[in-house]
């Protein structure tokens, strides 16, 4: 009887691990969002995101006043210039030593519609609470580039091991890095990051697009860019960064081709490196893991899908944004505690500006402790030994 019992136990263990891998994915660890202000209908947006709490995350609540009727202006007959109203995008959170939360994001004048993102500026916002409201504190730097003050998009940020902070921007300008001793600035431009040449290299324009950056457990720096190339620098945050191989993204999911993957975010938790990457055409994101952050990236399943009910408040209200992109993770005590998502309520091409629609950064709680415990079960499976990072 002992052998059959041992066989049954082994079978049950295999079934448990398989069930974990197949039945529970990243999206299942999102938690109900606490209500900061109130869940209200007195706000802007398409029906799918009403009611909601406008004080969650970073948004311009005055978009609800659009469109604004023309006014007669001042007594001199000249029109009165209205204060700009903003669309927000990106959104990476760092907790300050004083306990405040700093969000790094991009913004542009909503009157230009969603297509105005190419003229966006890098900004920061501060909140006493992880979930908001985040108060826009203005431009990260005053530099005027191509006529845009503080120009920057695909804004992300990280804490460096020496106590300083870095902000990386890309896409609308060469991938450039700023460093400051304080989250409040001033931010000093270090210049464009550099790329080394090896058999996997491409143009710096291609490599420096839509980037996510992190400090690895070995102290080196890792970037994952738009097309899924992993780049490593062993010489500091400015590079040179070397491509480690071909794209780590899956070619197919459930037997179907997967296309238009972008907006990766990379991090380490639960003894694994993680990527969440979004398909802008499918409007879904997917989760991958690797034991060393370079090799053997494994698809773990669905990360999020705005057509599902994963964005929900503690009172039961549910929001369905049209698109949720540019994921970011906030890590506390070694685990993901919240996920930020740049969210727009209508199709991007329909946002023409001067209408009660737009984009914001939402902050959603995440059960990273349970997530990492479950992922560690997967990580305990044997994996091939890793090769050293590619240099040349």
NORSULZI-V537283 format. One record per backbone hydrogen bond with DSSP energy under -0.5 kcal/mol. CO is the residue of the C=O (numbers start at 1). NH is the residue of the N-H. If there is no record, write none. Layout:
co=CO nh=NH
co=CO nh=NH
This chain:
co=1 nh=5
co=2 nh=6
co=3 nh=7
co=4 nh=8
co=5 nh=9
co=6 nh=10
co=7 nh=11
co=8 nh=12
co=9 nh=13
co=10 nh=14
co=11 nh=15
co=12 nh=16
co=13 nh=17
co=14 nh=18
co=15 nh=19
co=16 nh=20
co=17 nh=21
co=18 nh=22
co=19 nh=23
co=20 nh=24
co=25 nh=28
co=26 nh=29
co=27 nh=30
co=29 nh=367
co=33 nh=314
co=34 nh=36
co=38 nh=40
co=40 nh=51
co=40 nh=52
co=41 nh=43
co=46 nh=49
co=47 nh=50
co=48 nh=320
co=52 nh=40
co=52 nh=54
co=53 nh=56
co=57 nh=134
co=58 nh=361
co=59 nh=61
co=60 nh=63
co=61 nh=64
co=62 nh=65
co=63 nh=66
co=67 nh=69
co=74 nh=77
co=78 nh=74
co=85 nh=110
co=87 nh=108
co=89 nh=106
co=92 nh=104
co=94 nh=102
co=96 nh=99
co=100 nh=96
co=101 nh=103
co=101 nh=127
co=102 nh=94
co=103 nh=105
co=103 nh=125
co=104 nh=91
co=104 nh=92
co=105 nh=123
co=106 nh=89
co=107 nh=121
co=108 nh=87
co=109 nh=112
co=110 nh=113
co=113 nh=116
co=114 nh=117
co=115 nh=118
co=116 nh=119
co=117 nh=120
co=120 nh=152
co=121 nh=107
co=122 nh=140
co=123 nh=105
co=124 nh=137
co=124 nh=138
co=125 nh=103
co=126 nh=135
co=127 nh=101
co=129 nh=132
co=131 nh=57
co=134 nh=136
co=135 nh=126
co=138 nh=124
co=140 nh=187
co=143 nh=145
co=143 nh=150
co=143 nh=151
co=145 nh=148
co=147 nh=149
co=148 nh=145
co=148 nh=151
co=150 nh=122
co=153 nh=170
co=155 nh=91
co=156 nh=168
co=158 nh=166
co=160 nh=163
co=164 nh=160
co=165 nh=180
co=166 nh=158
co=167 nh=178
co=168 nh=156
co=169 nh=176
co=170 nh=172
co=175 nh=193
co=176 nh=169
co=177 nh=190
co=177 nh=191
co=178 nh=167
co=179 nh=188
co=180 nh=165
co=182 nh=185
co=186 nh=188
co=187 nh=189
co=188 nh=179
co=191 nh=177
co=194 nh=241
co=198 nh=201
co=203 nh=207
co=204 nh=208
co=206 nh=209
co=208 nh=171
co=209 nh=226
co=212 nh=224
co=214 nh=216
co=214 nh=222
co=216 nh=219
co=220 nh=216
co=221 nh=233
co=222 nh=214
co=223 nh=231
co=224 nh=212
co=225 nh=228
co=228 nh=248
co=229 nh=225
co=230 nh=244
co=231 nh=223
co=232 nh=242
co=233 nh=221
co=236 nh=239
co=238 nh=194
co=241 nh=196
co=242 nh=232
co=251 nh=258
co=253 nh=256
co=256 nh=253
co=260 nh=280
co=262 nh=278
co=265 nh=276
co=267 nh=274
co=269 nh=272
co=272 nh=269
co=273 nh=290
co=274 nh=267
co=275 nh=288
co=276 nh=265
co=277 nh=286
co=278 nh=262
co=278 nh=280
co=279 nh=283
co=279 nh=284
co=283 nh=306
co=284 nh=279
co=285 nh=303
co=285 nh=304
co=286 nh=277
co=287 nh=300
co=287 nh=301
co=288 nh=275
co=289 nh=298
co=290 nh=273
co=298 nh=289
co=301 nh=287
co=302 nh=27
co=304 nh=285
co=305 nh=308
co=310 nh=312
co=311 nh=319
co=312 nh=33
co=313 nh=316
co=317 nh=313
co=323 nh=344
co=325 nh=342
co=328 nh=340
co=329 nh=331
co=330 nh=337
co=330 nh=338
co=332 nh=335
co=335 nh=332
co=336 nh=368
co=337 nh=366
co=338 nh=330
co=339 nh=364
co=340 nh=328
co=341 nh=343
co=341 nh=362
co=342 nh=325
co=343 nh=360
co=344 nh=322
co=344 nh=323
co=347 nh=350
co=347 nh=351
co=348 nh=351
co=350 nh=352
co=351 nh=114
co=351 nh=115
co=355 nh=357
co=356 nh=45
co=358 nh=345
co=359 nh=88
co=360 nh=343
co=360 nh=362
co=361 nh=58
co=362 nh=341
co=364 nh=339
co=365 nh=31
co=366 nh=368
co=367 nh=371
co=368 nh=372
co=369 nh=373
co=370 nh=374
co=371 nh=375
co=372 nh=376
co=373 nh=377
co=374 nh=377
co=374 nh=378
co=375 nh=379
co=376 nh=380
co=378 nh=381
